[in-house]
Amino acid sequence: MKQQRIELEKVLEELDLSREQLVMLGMVMGTDFNDGIHGIGPKKGLEMVKDHESLESLMEDEKFEWGSDNSPEAVYDFFINPPVEKSISVLNRPITIG
């Protein structure tokens, strides 16, 4: 399989989405952290998030069953503010990032 480079800014521009809306799109379709919403695929999901600029707006407006043990807010926060380890050890030598 040939490698493909995907650039975030180009994807956001082509889909006319913010980064936050892209996260919401993944959430409604499903991720490793949540099952998404039954019956929501790329087309319907894209329509849903284009109508909402925030998770709060989406959750208030759409009537759906959230199919995950993780709260929507927790999943959203994980992607918007991912945990980052700034100090790691490789071959017993510390490396500090930043």
Backbone as a printed PyTorch tensor [residue, N CA C, xyz], in Angstrom:
tensor([[[  0.8450,  -1.1750,   0.0000],
         [  0.0000,   0.0000,   0.0000],
         [  0.8920,   1.2400,   0.0000]],

        [[  0.5610,   2.1820,  -0.8420],
         [  1.3160,   3.4200,  -0.9350],
         [  0.9970,   4.3270,   0.2530]],

        [[  2.0330,   4.9470,   0.7980],
         [  1.8290,   5.8790,   1.9090],
         [  1.0460,   7.0930,   1.4330]],

        [[  0.2390,   7.6100,   2.3230],
         [ -0.5430,   8.7960,   2.0200],
         [ -0.3300,   9.8080,   3.1350]],

        [[ -0.0320,  11.0240,   2.7610],
         [  0.1560,  12.0820,   3.7490],
         [ -1.1510,  12.8570,   3.8910]],

        [[ -1.6260,  12.9400,   5.1050],
         [ -2.8550,  13.6760,   5.3830],
         [ -2.4940,  14.8670,   6.2530]],

        [[ -2.7920,  16.0560,   5.7600],
         [ -2.4710,  17.2790,   6.4910],
         [ -3.7460,  17.8460,   7.1090]],

        [[ -3.7030,  18.0100,   8.4210],
         [ -4.8730,  18.4490,   9.1730],
         [ -5.4890,  19.7200,   8.6030]],

        [[ -4.6850,  20.7320,   8.3690],
         [ -5.2210,  22.0160,   7.9010],
         [ -5.9430,  21.8690,   6.5660]],

        [[ -5.4110,  21.0340,   5.6740],
         [ -6.0630,  20.8240,   4.3730],
         [ -7.3920,  20.0930,   4.5360]],

        [[ -7.4200,  19.0980,   5.4090],
         [ -8.6600,  18.3560,   5.6590],
         [ -9.7190,  19.2910,   6.2310]],

        [[ -9.3370,  20.0910,   7.2130],
         [-10.2870,  21.0240,   7.8250],
         [-10.8250,  22.0090,   6.7950]],

        [[ -9.9400,  22.5020,   5.9370],
         [-10.3590,  23.4590,   4.9100],
         [-11.3040,  22.8000,   3.9000]],

        [[-10.9570,  21.6010,   3.4460],
         [-11.7870,  20.9100,   2.4560],
         [-13.1690,  20.5590,   3.0050]],

        [[-13.2280,  20.1890,   4.2780],
         [-14.5080,  19.8300,   4.8880],
         [-15.2380,  21.0300,   5.4770]],

        [[-14.5660,  22.1810,   5.5080],
         [-15.1050,  23.3980,   6.1180],
         [-15.5030,  23.1420,   7.5710]],

        [[-14.5420,  22.5810,   8.3280],
         [-14.7440,  22.2610,   9.7410],
         [-13.6560,  22.8940,  10.5860]],

        [[-13.9780,  23.1320,  11.8420],
         [-12.9570,  23.5070,  12.8250],
         [-12.3600,  22.2150,  13.3870]],

        [[-11.2570,  22.3330,  14.0910],
         [-10.6550,  21.1560,  14.7370],
         [-11.6490,  20.5310,  15.7190]],

        [[-12.3500,  21.3740,  16.4440],
         [-13.3340,  20.8950,  17.4120],
         [-14.4570,  20.1120,  16.7210]],

        [[-14.9000,  20.5990,  15.5640],
         [-15.9450,  19.8880,  14.8260],
         [-15.4320,  18.5530,  14.2780]],

        [[-14.1620,  18.4930,  13.8910],
         [-13.5830,  17.2270,  13.4310],
         [-13.5760,  16.2080,  14.5710]],

        [[-13.2610,  16.6560,  15.7700],
         [-13.3090,  15.7750,  16.9390],
         [-14.7440,  15.2910,  17.1580]],

        [[-15.7060,  16.1990,  17.0620],
         [-17.1110,  15.8070,  17.2360],
         [-17.5380,  14.8110,  16.1570]],

        [[-17.0550,  14.9810,  14.9290],
         [-17.3750,  14.0490,  13.8470],
         [-16.8810,  12.6500,  14.1880]],

        [[-15.6510,  12.5650,  14.6660],
         [-15.1280,  11.2670,  15.0900],
         [-15.9500,  10.6710,  16.2130]],

        [[-16.3840,  11.5110,  17.1170],
         [-17.1670,  11.0270,  18.2580],
         [-18.5140,  10.4580,  17.8340]],

        [[-19.2290,  11.1370,  16.9400],
         [-20.5490,  10.6400,  16.5500],
         [-20.4450,   9.3960,  15.6750]],

        [[-19.3230,   9.2660,  14.9270],
         [-19.1230,   8.0770,  14.0910],
         [-18.5090,   6.9310,  14.8850]],

        [[-17.7650,   7.2650,  15.9490],
         [-17.1280,   6.2520,  16.7860],
         [-15.6130,   6.3500,  16.7380]],

        [[-14.9880,   6.0820,  17.8830],
         [-13.5270,   6.0930,  18.0100],
         [-13.1200,   4.8880,  18.8480]],

        [[-11.8420,   4.7960,  19.1520],
         [-11.3650,   3.7500,  20.0600],
         [-11.9150,   3.9470,  21.4690]],

        [[-12.3800,   5.1600,  21.7810],
         [-12.8170,   5.5060,  23.1270],
         [-14.3300,   5.5250,  23.2950]],

        [[-15.0570,   5.4600,  22.1900],
         [-16.5170,   5.4290,  22.2710],
         [-17.0850,   4.7460,  21.0320]],

        [[-18.2820,   4.2210,  21.1730],
         [-18.9150,   3.4810,  20.0810],
         [-19.5970,   4.3740,  19.0610]],

        [[-19.6740,   5.6490,  19.3240],
         [-20.3860,   6.5290,  18.4150],
         [-21.8840,   6.3940,  18.6000]],

        [[-22.6140,   6.8690,  17.6250],
         [-24.0690,   6.8430,  17.6760],
         [-24.5500,   5.8760,  16.6030]],

        [[-25.3400,   4.9020,  17.0010],
         [-25.8410,   3.8940,  16.0700],
         [-26.5430,   4.5620,  14.8840]],

        [[-26.1600,   4.1540,  13.6830],
         [-26.7960,   4.6730,  12.4770],
         [-26.1810,   5.9440,  11.9290]],

        [[-25.1630,   6.4760,  12.6020],
         [-24.5220,   7.7020,  12.1280],
         [-23.2110,   7.3390,  11.4360]],

        [[-23.1380,   7.6660,  10.1530],
         [-21.9280,   7.4470,   9.3750],
         [-21.3310,   8.7830,   8.9730]],

        [[-20.3990,   8.7630,   8.0240],
         [-19.7190,  10.0020,   7.6290],
         [-20.6580,  11.0870,   7.1020]],

        [[-21.6120,  10.7250,   6.2610],
         [-22.4860,  11.7340,   5.6510],
         [-23.3820,  12.4140,   6.6830]],

        [[-24.1200,  11.6350,   7.4470],
         [-25.0180,  12.1950,   8.4660],
         [-24.2140,  12.8820,   9.5700]],

        [[-23.0740,  12.2810,   9.9490],
         [-22.2260,  12.8760,  10.9760],
         [-21.7110,  14.2440,  10.5660]],

        [[-21.2910,  14.3620,   9.3060],
         [-20.7890,  15.6400,   8.8050],
         [-21.8940,  16.6940,   8.8310]],

        [[-23.1020,  16.3080,   8.4370],
         [-24.2380,  17.2400,   8.4950],
         [-24.4880,  17.7010,   9.9300]],

        [[-24.4350,  16.7590,  10.8690],
         [-24.6960,  17.0840,  12.2770],
         [-23.6930,  18.0950,  12.8180]],

        [[-22.3970,  17.8370,  12.5970],
         [-21.3930,  18.7160,  13.2100],
         [-21.2940,  20.0600,  12.5020]],

        [[-21.6530,  20.1200,  11.2220],
         [-21.6350,  21.4160,  10.5370],
         [-22.7030,  22.3480,  11.0990]],

        [[-23.7400,  21.7600,  11.6720],
         [-24.8110,  22.5620,  12.2690],
         [-24.4960,  23.0000,  13.7000]],

        [[-23.3820,  22.5200,  14.2590],
         [-23.0530,  22.7960,  15.6610],
         [-21.5810,  23.1700,  15.8070]],

        [[-21.3170,  24.2650,  16.4780],
         [-19.9420,  24.7070,  16.6770],
         [-19.3410,  24.2040,  17.9750]],

        [[-20.1700,  23.6110,  18.8390],
         [-19.6480,  23.1250,  20.1150],
         [-20.3050,  21.8020,  20.4800]],

        [[-19.6320,  21.0520,  21.3380],
         [-20.1850,  19.7910,  21.8230],
         [-21.4820,  20.0450,  22.5890]],

        [[-21.5040,  21.1060,  23.3770],
         [-22.6950,  21.4270,  24.1520],
         [-23.8960,  21.6470,  23.2380]],

        [[-23.6790,  22.3840,  22.1590],
         [-24.7510,  22.6520,  21.2030],
         [-25.2360,  21.3560,  20.5560]],

        [[-24.3130,  20.4980,  20.1860],
         [-24.6600,  19.2140,  19.5740],
         [-25.4650,  18.3500,  20.5350]],

        [[-25.0040,  18.2600,  21.7810],
         [-25.6660,  17.4130,  22.7680],
         [-27.0610,  17.9410,  23.1230]],

        [[-27.2290,  19.2640,  23.1400],
         [-28.5270,  19.8560,  23.4660],
         [-29.5320,  19.6700,  22.3340]],

        [[-29.0610,  19.7970,  21.1060],
         [-29.9520,  19.8220,  19.9550],
         [-30.3180,  18.4380,  19.4320]],

        [[-29.3700,  17.5410,  19.4180],
         [-29.6040,  16.2190,  18.8420],
         [-30.1450,  15.2620,  19.8970]],

        [[-31.1430,  14.5180,  19.5150],
         [-31.7240,  13.5150,  20.4060],
         [-31.1870,  12.1490,  19.9910]],

        [[-30.2300,  11.6540,  20.7300],
         [-29.6420,  10.3630,  20.3980],
         [-29.1840,   9.6480,  21.6460]],

        [[-28.9400,   8.3760,  21.4900],
         [-28.4590,   7.5290,  22.5840],
         [-26.9370,   7.4880,  22.5160]],

        [[-26.2730,   7.9920,  23.5490],
         [-24.8150,   7.9770,  23.6060],
         [-24.3800,   6.5770,  24.0100]],

        [[-23.7410,   5.8370,  23.0900],
         [-23.4260,   4.4310,  23.3240],
         [-22.0400,   4.1880,  23.8760]],

        [[-21.7140,   4.7730,  25.0070],
         [-20.3810,   4.5990,  25.5730],
         [-20.4230,   4.7560,  27.0840]],

        [[-19.5160,   4.0500,  27.7520],
         [-19.3640,   4.2320,  29.1950],
         [-18.6820,   5.5580,  29.5070]],

        [[-17.8410,   6.0320,  28.5770],
         [-17.1680,   7.3180,  28.7540],
         [-18.1400,   8.4380,  28.3930]],

        [[-18.1560,   9.4840,  29.1960],
         [-19.0550,  10.6010,  28.8940],
         [-18.5800,  11.3080,  27.6260]],

        [[-19.4980,  11.9220,  26.8780],
         [-19.0930,  12.6590,  25.6820],
         [-18.0750,  13.7510,  26.0170]],

        [[-18.2550,  14.3890,  27.1610],
         [-17.3300,  15.4540,  27.5630],
         [-15.9290,  14.9050,  27.7980]],

        [[-15.8140,  13.7170,  28.3850],
         [-14.5040,  13.1140,  28.6530],
         [-13.8060,  12.7250,  27.3560]],

        [[-14.5510,  12.1620,  26.4120],
         [-13.9680,  11.7770,  25.1200],
         [-13.5100,  13.0230,  24.3730]],

        [[-14.3550,  14.0430,  24.3360],
         [-14.0330,  15.3020,  23.6610],
         [-12.7740,  15.9270,  24.2640]],

        [[-12.7270,  15.9970,  25.5810],
         [-11.5790,  16.5960,  26.2630],
         [-10.2930,  15.8270,  25.9810]],

        [[-10.3880,  14.4920,  25.8790],
         [ -9.2040,  13.6810,  25.5930],
         [ -8.5930,  14.0760,  24.2500]],

        [[ -9.4310,  14.3160,  23.2370],
         [ -8.9200,  14.6710,  21.9170],
         [ -8.5120,  16.1360,  21.8110]],

        [[ -9.2110,  17.0110,  22.4960],
         [ -8.8790,  18.4370,  22.4440],
         [ -7.6420,  18.7410,  23.2880]],

        [[ -7.5090,  18.0730,  24.4230],
         [ -6.3730,  18.2770,  25.3340],
         [ -5.7270,  16.9300,  25.6480]],

        [[ -5.0790,  16.3110,  24.6500],
         [ -4.5260,  14.9720,  24.8890],
         [ -3.4370,  14.9950,  25.9580]],

        [[ -3.3620,  13.9170,  26.7400],
         [ -2.2930,  13.8420,  27.7370],
         [ -0.9420,  13.7360,  27.0270]],

        [[  0.0080,  14.5290,  27.4750],
         [  1.3340,  14.5420,  26.8590],
         [  2.3740,  14.3300,  27.9490]],

        [[  3.2220,  13.3460,  27.7500],
         [  4.3210,  13.0900,  28.6840],
         [  5.5160,  13.9020,  28.2020]],

        [[  5.9330,  14.8880,  28.9800],
         [  7.0080,  15.7800,  28.5530],
         [  8.3940,  15.2420,  28.8440]],

        [[  8.4990,  14.2440,  29.6860],
         [  9.8010,  13.6800,  30.0130],
         [  9.7120,  12.1610,  29.8960]],

        [[ 10.5380,  11.6010,  29.0210],
         [ 10.5450,  10.1540,  28.8170],
         [ 11.9720,   9.6360,  28.8710]],

        [[ 12.1250,   8.3490,  29.0860],
         [ 13.4510,   7.7330,  29.0700],
         [ 13.5290,   6.7630,  27.9070]],

        [[ 14.6000,   6.8850,  27.1480],
         [ 14.8720,   5.9690,  26.0520],
         [ 16.2590,   5.4020,  26.2930]],

        [[ 16.3430,   4.0900,  26.3630],
         [ 17.6260,   3.4340,  26.6370],
         [ 18.2560,   3.9700,  27.9160]],

        [[ 17.4200,   4.1720,  28.9260],
         [ 17.8520,   4.6430,  30.2480],
         [ 18.4460,   6.0430,  30.2430]],

        [[ 18.1650,   6.8220,  29.2150],
         [ 18.6070,   8.2190,  29.1860],
         [ 17.3680,   9.1060,  29.1300]],

        [[ 17.2530,  10.0560,  30.0530],
         [ 16.0700,  10.9240,  30.0330],
         [ 16.0770,  11.8670,  28.8290]],

        [[ 14.9090,  12.0860,  28.2960],
         [ 14.7190,  13.0460,  27.2160],
         [ 13.6160,  13.9870,  27.6750]],

        [[ 13.8750,  15.2810,  27.6090],
         [ 12.8690,  16.2590,  27.9890],
         [ 12.4010,  16.9850,  26.7420]],

        [[ 11.0960,  17.0560,  26.5680],
         [ 10.5120,  17.7130,  25.4100],
         [  9.9870,  19.0630,  25.8530]],

        [[ 10.3180,  20.0960,  25.0790],
         [  9.7720,  21.4230,  25.3680],
         [ 10.5870,  22.2430,  26.2150]]])
